[in-house]
Amino acid sequence: MIHPLVQQLRFTRGEFKRALEGLSDADARQRFMPMNCISWNVGHLAWQEQRYFLFYGQGQMLLPQINELFAYRAPASTPALDEMWTAWNAIAQAVDPWLDALTIEKLQQRVVRDGKPSPYLWGSLLQRVIYHYWYHIGENMAIRQVLGHGNLAEFVGDLDGVAPYRPE
């Protein structure tokens, strides 16, 4: 059975996508200083999943350009939204089998980076990704409000139907 935290990540990814439904490429590229634009945020979350779950977890770097262009503190840019969704989807699909195999034991292990144990547990990194998504969901919704978008998704969606609490 898939671990409850993985189920929460999948729910959160769905909320991230739902928050951006109907968004045009032009609006996704609008930047309101000091924030990054929405399309950059999509690339940035793809970067984090690739870094943590593909690179740290499996030693793979599926899309090196994502690692270079959307890392923490990478320079701002205004990439095409469809390109960012393509990258995000490719990384999410590559990550999913690894996430499906996570166990309680694995989540309690230290992440190894550069051959050395890091201060982070796998479970903590998974939580960090979930919380990072919610941070950018809020930021993206604020950007959409500044752009004058109406009828935006309300949060949180169908948590009880899609990802209710369940114990390990």
mmCIF file of the C-alpha atoms, coordinates in Angstrom:
data_MODEL
# 
_entry.id   MODEL 
# 
loop_
_atom_site.group_PDB 
_atom_site.id 
_atom_site.type_symbol 
_atom_site.label_atom_id 
_atom_site.label_alt_id 
_atom_site.label_comp_id 
_atom_site.label_asym_id 
_atom_site.label_entity_id 
_atom_site.label_seq_id 
_atom_site.pdbx_PDB_ins_code 
_atom_site.Cartn_x 
_atom_site.Cartn_y 
_atom_site.Cartn_z 
_atom_site.occupancy 
_atom_site.B_iso_or_equiv 
_atom_site.pdbx_formal_charge 
_atom_site.auth_seq_id 
_atom_site.auth_comp_id 
_atom_site.auth_asym_id 
_atom_site.auth_atom_id 
_atom_site.pdbx_PDB_model_num 
ATOM 1   C CA . MET A 1 1   ? 0.000   0.000  0.000   1.00 0.00 ? 1   MET A CA 1 
ATOM 2   C CA . ILE A 1 2   ? 1.222   3.497  -0.818  1.00 0.00 ? 2   ILE A CA 1 
ATOM 3   C CA . HIS A 1 3   ? 2.491   5.370  2.231   1.00 0.00 ? 3   HIS A CA 1 
ATOM 4   C CA . PRO A 1 4   ? 0.097   8.076  3.537   1.00 0.00 ? 4   PRO A CA 1 
ATOM 5   C CA . LEU A 1 5   ? 2.662   10.844 2.942   1.00 0.00 ? 5   LEU A CA 1 
ATOM 6   C CA . VAL A 1 6   ? 2.945   9.834  -0.708  1.00 0.00 ? 6   VAL A CA 1 
ATOM 7   C CA . GLN A 1 7   ? -0.839  9.994  -0.947  1.00 0.00 ? 7   GLN A CA 1 
ATOM 8   C CA . GLN A 1 8   ? -0.680  13.519 0.516   1.00 0.00 ? 8   GLN A CA 1 
ATOM 9   C CA . LEU A 1 9   ? 1.977   14.530 -2.023  1.00 0.00 ? 9   LEU A CA 1 
ATOM 10  C CA . ARG A 1 10  ? -0.206  13.281 -4.853  1.00 0.00 ? 10  ARG A CA 1 
ATOM 11  C CA . PHE A 1 11  ? -3.183  15.206 -3.496  1.00 0.00 ? 11  PHE A CA 1 
ATOM 12  C CA . THR A 1 12  ? -1.015  18.317 -3.216  1.00 0.00 ? 12  THR A CA 1 
ATOM 13  C CA . ARG A 1 13  ? 0.211   17.933 -6.794  1.00 0.00 ? 13  ARG A CA 1 
ATOM 14  C CA . GLY A 1 14  ? -3.412  17.768 -7.870  1.00 0.00 ? 14  GLY A CA 1 
ATOM 15  C CA . GLU A 1 15  ? -4.190  20.969 -5.977  1.00 0.00 ? 15  GLU A CA 1 
ATOM 16  C CA . PHE A 1 16  ? -1.172  22.631 -7.602  1.00 0.00 ? 16  PHE A CA 1 
ATOM 17  C CA . LYS A 1 17  ? -2.513  21.741 -11.039 1.00 0.00 ? 17  LYS A CA 1 
ATOM 18  C CA . ARG A 1 18  ? -6.067  22.726 -10.110 1.00 0.00 ? 18  ARG A CA 1 
ATOM 19  C CA . ALA A 1 19  ? -4.857  26.168 -8.996  1.00 0.00 ? 19  ALA A CA 1 
ATOM 20  C CA . LEU A 1 20  ? -3.433  26.763 -12.472 1.00 0.00 ? 20  LEU A CA 1 
ATOM 21  C CA . GLU A 1 21  ? -6.368  25.539 -14.571 1.00 0.00 ? 21  GLU A CA 1 
ATOM 22  C CA . GLY A 1 22  ? -7.262  27.918 -17.360 1.00 0.00 ? 22  GLY A CA 1 
ATOM 23  C CA . LEU A 1 23  ? -4.041  29.907 -17.002 1.00 0.00 ? 23  LEU A CA 1 
ATOM 24  C CA . SER A 1 24  ? -2.704  31.346 -20.255 1.00 0.00 ? 24  SER A CA 1 
ATOM 25  C CA . ASP A 1 25  ? 0.948   31.273 -21.217 1.00 0.00 ? 25  ASP A CA 1 
ATOM 26  C CA . ALA A 1 26  ? 1.072   35.067 -21.268 1.00 0.00 ? 26  ALA A CA 1 
ATOM 27  C CA . ASP A 1 27  ? -0.298  35.309 -17.725 1.00 0.00 ? 27  ASP A CA 1 
ATOM 28  C CA . ALA A 1 28  ? 1.979   32.494 -16.505 1.00 0.00 ? 28  ALA A CA 1 
ATOM 29  C CA . ARG A 1 29  ? 4.973   34.564 -17.674 1.00 0.00 ? 29  ARG A CA 1 
ATOM 30  C CA . GLN A 1 30  ? 3.905   37.789 -15.914 1.00 0.00 ? 30  GLN A CA 1 
ATOM 31  C CA . ARG A 1 31  ? 6.293   38.707 -13.150 1.00 0.00 ? 31  ARG A CA 1 
ATOM 32  C CA . PHE A 1 32  ? 5.431   40.899 -10.180 1.00 0.00 ? 32  PHE A CA 1 
ATOM 33  C CA . MET A 1 33  ? 8.602   41.796 -8.344  1.00 0.00 ? 33  MET A CA 1 
ATOM 34  C CA . PRO A 1 34  ? 10.075  40.368 -6.234  1.00 0.00 ? 34  PRO A CA 1 
ATOM 35  C CA . MET A 1 35  ? 8.190   37.140 -6.991  1.00 0.00 ? 35  MET A CA 1 
ATOM 36  C CA . ASN A 1 36  ? 8.996   34.777 -9.817  1.00 0.00 ? 36  ASN A CA 1 
ATOM 37  C CA . CYS A 1 37  ? 6.375   34.168 -12.454 1.00 0.00 ? 37  CYS A CA 1 
ATOM 38  C CA . ILE A 1 38  ? 4.022   31.191 -12.276 1.00 0.00 ? 38  ILE A CA 1 
ATOM 39  C CA . SER A 1 39  ? 5.706   29.259 -15.095 1.00 0.00 ? 39  SER A CA 1 
ATOM 40  C CA . TRP A 1 40  ? 9.049   29.568 -13.274 1.00 0.00 ? 40  TRP A CA 1 
ATOM 41  C CA . ASN A 1 41  ? 7.369   28.170 -10.152 1.00 0.00 ? 41  ASN A CA 1 
ATOM 42  C CA . VAL A 1 42  ? 6.237   25.100 -12.119 1.00 0.00 ? 42  VAL A CA 1 
ATOM 43  C CA . GLY A 1 43  ? 9.828   24.529 -13.241 1.00 0.00 ? 43  GLY A CA 1 
ATOM 44  C CA . HIS A 1 44  ? 11.068  25.126 -9.705  1.00 0.00 ? 44  HIS A CA 1 
ATOM 45  C CA . LEU A 1 45  ? 8.838   22.425 -8.210  1.00 0.00 ? 45  LEU A CA 1 
ATOM 46  C CA . ALA A 1 46  ? 9.901   20.059 -10.986 1.00 0.00 ? 46  ALA A CA 1 
ATOM 47  C CA . TRP A 1 47  ? 13.486  20.857 -9.970  1.00 0.00 ? 47  TRP A CA 1 
ATOM 48  C CA . GLN A 1 48  ? 12.836  19.949 -6.345  1.00 0.00 ? 48  GLN A CA 1 
ATOM 49  C CA . GLU A 1 49  ? 11.192  16.626 -7.126  1.00 0.00 ? 49  GLU A CA 1 
ATOM 50  C CA . GLN A 1 50  ? 13.962  15.759 -9.566  1.00 0.00 ? 50  GLN A CA 1 
ATOM 51  C CA . ARG A 1 51  ? 16.671  16.740 -7.075  1.00 0.00 ? 51  ARG A CA 1 
ATOM 52  C CA . TYR A 1 52  ? 15.248  14.909 -4.100  1.00 0.00 ? 52  TYR A CA 1 
ATOM 53  C CA . PHE A 1 53  ? 13.538  11.874 -5.537  1.00 0.00 ? 53  PHE A CA 1 
ATOM 54  C CA . LEU A 1 54  ? 15.410  11.192 -8.777  1.00 0.00 ? 54  LEU A CA 1 
ATOM 55  C CA . PHE A 1 55  ? 18.911  12.460 -8.031  1.00 0.00 ? 55  PHE A CA 1 
ATOM 56  C CA . TYR A 1 56  ? 19.239  11.832 -4.287  1.00 0.00 ? 56  TYR A CA 1 
ATOM 57  C CA . GLY A 1 57  ? 16.920  8.832  -4.342  1.00 0.00 ? 57  GLY A CA 1 
ATOM 58  C CA . GLN A 1 58  ? 18.033  7.097  -7.527  1.00 0.00 ? 58  GLN A CA 1 
ATOM 59  C CA . GLY A 1 59  ? 21.144  8.842  -8.833  1.00 0.00 ? 59  GLY A CA 1 
ATOM 60  C CA . GLN A 1 60  ? 19.323  10.052 -11.969 1.00 0.00 ? 60  GLN A CA 1 
ATOM 61  C CA . MET A 1 61  ? 19.178  13.491 -13.545 1.00 0.00 ? 61  MET A CA 1 
ATOM 62  C CA . LEU A 1 62  ? 16.389  13.212 -16.110 1.00 0.00 ? 62  LEU A CA 1 
ATOM 63  C CA . LEU A 1 63  ? 16.346  16.858 -17.226 1.00 0.00 ? 63  LEU A CA 1 
ATOM 64  C CA . PRO A 1 64  ? 19.674  18.595 -16.451 1.00 0.00 ? 64  PRO A CA 1 
ATOM 65  C CA . GLN A 1 65  ? 18.378  21.918 -17.789 1.00 0.00 ? 65  GLN A CA 1 
ATOM 66  C CA . ILE A 1 66  ? 15.725  21.960 -15.059 1.00 0.00 ? 66  ILE A CA 1 
ATOM 67  C CA . ASN A 1 67  ? 18.478  21.519 -12.482 1.00 0.00 ? 67  ASN A CA 1 
ATOM 68  C CA . GLU A 1 68  ? 20.390  24.458 -13.946 1.00 0.00 ? 68  GLU A CA 1 
ATOM 69  C CA . LEU A 1 69  ? 17.554  26.896 -14.597 1.00 0.00 ? 69  LEU A CA 1 
ATOM 70  C CA . PHE A 1 70  ? 15.126  26.398 -11.704 1.00 0.00 ? 70  PHE A CA 1 
ATOM 71  C CA . ALA A 1 71  ? 17.217  25.556 -8.658  1.00 0.00 ? 71  ALA A CA 1 
ATOM 72  C CA . TYR A 1 72  ? 16.866  27.471 -5.425  1.00 0.00 ? 72  TYR A CA 1 
ATOM 73  C CA . ARG A 1 73  ? 18.355  30.929 -6.062  1.00 0.00 ? 73  ARG A CA 1 
ATOM 74  C CA . ALA A 1 74  ? 18.553  30.373 -9.832  1.00 0.00 ? 74  ALA A CA 1 
ATOM 75  C CA . PRO A 1 75  ? 18.083  33.578 -11.814 1.00 0.00 ? 75  PRO A CA 1 
ATOM 76  C CA . ALA A 1 76  ? 14.552  34.581 -12.640 1.00 0.00 ? 76  ALA A CA 1 
ATOM 77  C CA . SER A 1 77  ? 13.223  33.818 -16.103 1.00 0.00 ? 77  SER A CA 1 
ATOM 78  C CA . THR A 1 78  ? 9.861   33.681 -17.833 1.00 0.00 ? 78  THR A CA 1 
ATOM 79  C CA . PRO A 1 79  ? 9.707   30.250 -19.485 1.00 0.00 ? 79  PRO A CA 1 
ATOM 80  C CA . ALA A 1 80  ? 6.858   28.942 -21.613 1.00 0.00 ? 80  ALA A CA 1 
ATOM 81  C CA . LEU A 1 81  ? 4.167   27.354 -19.475 1.00 0.00 ? 81  LEU A CA 1 
ATOM 82  C CA . ASP A 1 82  ? 3.675   24.332 -21.731 1.00 0.00 ? 82  ASP A CA 1 
ATOM 83  C CA . GLU A 1 83  ? 7.413   23.565 -21.595 1.00 0.00 ? 83  GLU A CA 1 
ATOM 84  C CA . MET A 1 84  ? 7.339   23.709 -17.799 1.00 0.00 ? 84  MET A CA 1 
ATOM 85  C CA . TRP A 1 85  ? 4.291   21.420 -17.605 1.00 0.00 ? 85  TRP A CA 1 
ATOM 86  C CA . THR A 1 86  ? 5.998   18.966 -19.974 1.00 0.00 ? 86  THR A CA 1 
ATOM 87  C CA . ALA A 1 87  ? 9.084   18.896 -17.744 1.00 0.00 ? 87  ALA A CA 1 
ATOM 88  C CA . TRP A 1 88  ? 7.024   18.714 -14.548 1.00 0.00 ? 88  TRP A CA 1 
ATOM 89  C CA . ASN A 1 89  ? 4.952   15.802 -15.876 1.00 0.00 ? 89  ASN A CA 1 
ATOM 90  C CA . ALA A 1 90  ? 8.026   13.903 -17.111 1.00 0.00 ? 90  ALA A CA 1 
ATOM 91  C CA . ILE A 1 91  ? 9.709   14.232 -13.718 1.00 0.00 ? 91  ILE A CA 1 
ATOM 92  C CA . ALA A 1 92  ? 6.549   13.334 -11.781 1.00 0.00 ? 92  ALA A CA 1 
ATOM 93  C CA . GLN A 1 93  ? 6.071   10.209 -13.899 1.00 0.00 ? 93  GLN A CA 1 
ATOM 94  C CA . ALA A 1 94  ? 9.711   9.212  -13.403 1.00 0.00 ? 94  ALA A CA 1 
ATOM 95  C CA . VAL A 1 95  ? 9.464   9.801  -9.649  1.00 0.00 ? 95  VAL A CA 1 
ATOM 96  C CA . ASP A 1 96  ? 6.189   7.961  -9.051  1.00 0.00 ? 96  ASP A CA 1 
ATOM 97  C CA . PRO A 1 97  ? 7.447   4.343  -9.072  1.00 0.00 ? 97  PRO A CA 1 
ATOM 98  C CA . TRP A 1 98  ? 10.107  5.262  -6.518  1.00 0.00 ? 98  TRP A CA 1 
ATOM 99  C CA . LEU A 1 99  ? 7.519   7.009  -4.354  1.00 0.00 ? 99  LEU A CA 1 
ATOM 100 C CA . ASP A 1 100 ? 5.198   3.992  -4.629  1.00 0.00 ? 100 ASP A CA 1 
ATOM 101 C CA . ALA A 1 101 ? 7.926   1.789  -3.160  1.00 0.00 ? 101 ALA A CA 1 
ATOM 102 C CA . LEU A 1 102 ? 8.636   3.966  -0.110  1.00 0.00 ? 102 LEU A CA 1 
ATOM 103 C CA . THR A 1 103 ? 8.318   2.188  3.209   1.00 0.00 ? 103 THR A CA 1 
ATOM 104 C CA . ILE A 1 104 ? 8.205   3.377  6.794   1.00 0.00 ? 104 ILE A CA 1 
ATOM 105 C CA . GLU A 1 105 ? 11.756  2.081  7.174   1.00 0.00 ? 105 GLU A CA 1 
ATOM 106 C CA . LYS A 1 106 ? 13.019  4.043  4.147   1.00 0.00 ? 106 LYS A CA 1 
ATOM 107 C CA . LEU A 1 107 ? 11.300  7.234  5.302   1.00 0.00 ? 107 LEU A CA 1 
ATOM 108 C CA . GLN A 1 108 ? 13.163  6.947  8.621   1.00 0.00 ? 108 GLN A CA 1 
ATOM 109 C CA . GLN A 1 109 ? 16.579  6.631  6.918   1.00 0.00 ? 109 GLN A CA 1 
ATOM 110 C CA . ARG A 1 110 ? 19.001  9.477  6.398   1.00 0.00 ? 110 ARG A CA 1 
ATOM 111 C CA . VAL A 1 111 ? 19.406  10.805 2.893   1.00 0.00 ? 111 VAL A CA 1 
ATOM 112 C CA . VAL A 1 112 ? 22.903  10.216 1.555   1.00 0.00 ? 112 VAL A CA 1 
ATOM 113 C CA . ARG A 1 113 ? 24.399  13.003 -0.565  1.00 0.00 ? 113 ARG A CA 1 
ATOM 114 C CA . ASP A 1 114 ? 27.841  12.834 -2.096  1.00 0.00 ? 114 ASP A CA 1 
ATOM 115 C CA . GLY A 1 115 ? 28.479  9.607  -0.217  1.00 0.00 ? 115 GLY A CA 1 
ATOM 116 C CA . LYS A 1 116 ? 27.794  11.219 3.171   1.00 0.00 ? 116 LYS A CA 1 
ATOM 117 C CA . PRO A 1 117 ? 24.698  11.040 5.374   1.00 0.00 ? 117 PRO A CA 1 
ATOM 118 C CA . SER A 1 118 ? 22.831  14.349 5.341   1.00 0.00 ? 118 SER A CA 1 
ATOM 119 C CA . PRO A 1 119 ? 20.949  15.780 8.309   1.00 0.00 ? 119 PRO A CA 1 
ATOM 120 C CA . TYR A 1 120 ? 17.664  14.946 6.547   1.00 0.00 ? 120 TYR A CA 1 
ATOM 121 C CA . LEU A 1 121 ? 15.462  11.890 6.746   1.00 0.00 ? 121 LEU A CA 1 
ATOM 122 C CA . TRP A 1 122 ? 13.588  10.780 3.623   1.00 0.00 ? 122 TRP A CA 1 
ATOM 123 C CA . GLY A 1 123 ? 10.315  11.431 5.428   1.00 0.00 ? 123 GLY A CA 1 
ATOM 124 C CA . SER A 1 124 ? 11.406  14.996 6.179   1.00 0.00 ? 124 SER A CA 1 
ATOM 125 C CA . LEU A 1 125 ? 12.301  15.603 2.535   1.00 0.00 ? 125 LEU A CA 1 
ATOM 126 C CA . LEU A 1 126 ? 8.920   14.286 1.453   1.00 0.00 ? 126 LEU A CA 1 
ATOM 127 C CA . GLN A 1 127 ? 7.221   16.663 3.883   1.00 0.00 ? 127 GLN A CA 1 
ATOM 128 C CA . ARG A 1 128 ? 9.442   19.511 2.671   1.00 0.00 ? 128 ARG A CA 1 
ATOM 129 C CA . VAL A 1 129 ? 8.238   18.933 -0.906  1.00 0.00 ? 129 VAL A CA 1 
ATOM 130 C CA . ILE A 1 130 ? 4.583   18.878 0.181   1.00 0.00 ? 130 ILE A CA 1 
ATOM 131 C CA . TYR A 1 131 ? 4.936   22.123 2.137   1.00 0.00 ? 131 TYR A CA 1 
ATOM 132 C CA . HIS A 1 132 ? 6.896   23.713 -0.695  1.00 0.00 ? 132 HIS A CA 1 
ATOM 133 C CA . TYR A 1 133 ? 4.022   22.979 -3.075  1.00 0.00 ? 133 TYR A CA 1 
ATOM 134 C CA . TRP A 1 134 ? 1.546   24.649 -0.718  1.00 0.00 ? 134 TRP A CA 1 
ATOM 135 C CA . TYR A 1 135 ? 3.792   27.705 -0.437  1.00 0.00 ? 135 TYR A CA 1 
ATOM 136 C CA . HIS A 1 136 ? 3.801   28.107 -4.217  1.00 0.00 ? 136 HIS A CA 1 
ATOM 137 C CA . ILE A 1 137 ? 0.097   27.317 -4.535  1.00 0.00 ? 137 ILE A CA 1 
ATOM 138 C CA . GLY A 1 138 ? -0.570  30.333 -2.332  1.00 0.00 ? 138 GLY A CA 1 
ATOM 139 C CA . GLU A 1 139 ? 1.923   32.477 -4.209  1.00 0.00 ? 139 GLU A CA 1 
ATOM 140 C CA . ASN A 1 140 ? 0.483   31.460 -7.580  1.00 0.00 ? 140 ASN A CA 1 
ATOM 141 C CA . MET A 1 141 ? -3.048  32.211 -6.422  1.00 0.00 ? 141 MET A CA 1 
ATOM 142 C CA . ALA A 1 142 ? -1.924  35.657 -5.241  1.00 0.00 ? 142 ALA A CA 1 
ATOM 143 C CA . ILE A 1 143 ? -0.364  36.299 -8.656  1.00 0.00 ? 143 ILE A CA 1 
ATOM 144 C CA . ARG A 1 144 ? -3.585  35.226 -10.340 1.00 0.00 ? 144 ARG A CA 1 
ATOM 145 C CA . GLN A 1 145 ? -5.570  37.597 -8.126  1.00 0.00 ? 145 GLN A CA 1 
ATOM 146 C CA . VAL A 1 146 ? -3.227  40.475 -9.046  1.00 0.00 ? 146 VAL A CA 1 
ATOM 147 C CA . LEU A 1 147 ? -3.784  39.541 -12.708 1.00 0.00 ? 147 LEU A CA 1 
ATOM 148 C CA . GLY A 1 148 ? -7.518  39.987 -12.088 1.00 0.00 ? 148 GLY A CA 1 
ATOM 149 C CA . HIS A 1 149 ? -8.496  36.343 -12.537 1.00 0.00 ? 149 HIS A CA 1 
ATOM 150 C CA . GLY A 1 150 ? -11.877 35.493 -11.075 1.00 0.00 ? 150 GLY A CA 1 
ATOM 151 C CA . ASN A 1 151 ? -13.586 32.233 -10.175 1.00 0.00 ? 151 ASN A CA 1 
ATOM 152 C CA . LEU A 1 152 ? -10.358 30.766 -8.851  1.00 0.00 ? 152 LEU A CA 1 
ATOM 153 C CA . ALA A 1 153 ? -10.182 27.398 -7.153  1.00 0.00 ? 153 ALA A CA 1 
ATOM 154 C CA . GLU A 1 154 ? -10.846 27.409 -3.442  1.00 0.00 ? 154 GLU A CA 1 
ATOM 155 C CA . PHE A 1 155 ? -8.538  25.514 -1.143  1.00 0.00 ? 155 PHE A CA 1 
ATOM 156 C CA . VAL A 1 156 ? -8.297  22.916 0.140   1.00 0.00 ? 156 VAL A CA 1 
ATOM 157 C CA . GLY A 1 157 ? -10.121 20.722 -2.375  1.00 0.00 ? 157 GLY A CA 1 
ATOM 158 C CA . ASP A 1 158 ? -11.654 17.310 -1.697  1.00 0.00 ? 158 ASP A CA 1 
ATOM 159 C CA . LEU A 1 159 ? -9.099  16.207 0.883   1.00 0.00 ? 159 LEU A CA 1 
ATOM 160 C CA . ASP A 1 160 ? -11.566 13.908 2.639   1.00 0.00 ? 160 ASP A CA 1 
ATOM 161 C CA . GLY A 1 161 ? -12.543 12.194 -0.605  1.00 0.00 ? 161 GLY A CA 1 
ATOM 162 C CA . VAL A 1 162 ? -9.119  11.997 -2.251  1.00 0.00 ? 162 VAL A CA 1 
ATOM 163 C CA . ALA A 1 163 ? -6.550  11.832 0.545   1.00 0.00 ? 163 ALA A CA 1 
ATOM 164 C CA . PRO A 1 164 ? -8.163  11.511 3.976   1.00 0.00 ? 164 PRO A CA 1 
ATOM 165 C CA . TYR A 1 165 ? -6.067  10.881 7.037   1.00 0.00 ? 165 TYR A CA 1 
ATOM 166 C CA . ARG A 1 166 ? -4.991  7.310  7.442   1.00 0.00 ? 166 ARG A CA 1 
ATOM 167 C CA . PRO A 1 167 ? -2.382  5.894  9.778   1.00 0.00 ? 167 PRO A CA 1 
ATOM 168 C CA . GLU A 1 168 ? 0.792   4.275  8.576   1.00 0.00 ? 168 GLU A CA 1 
# 
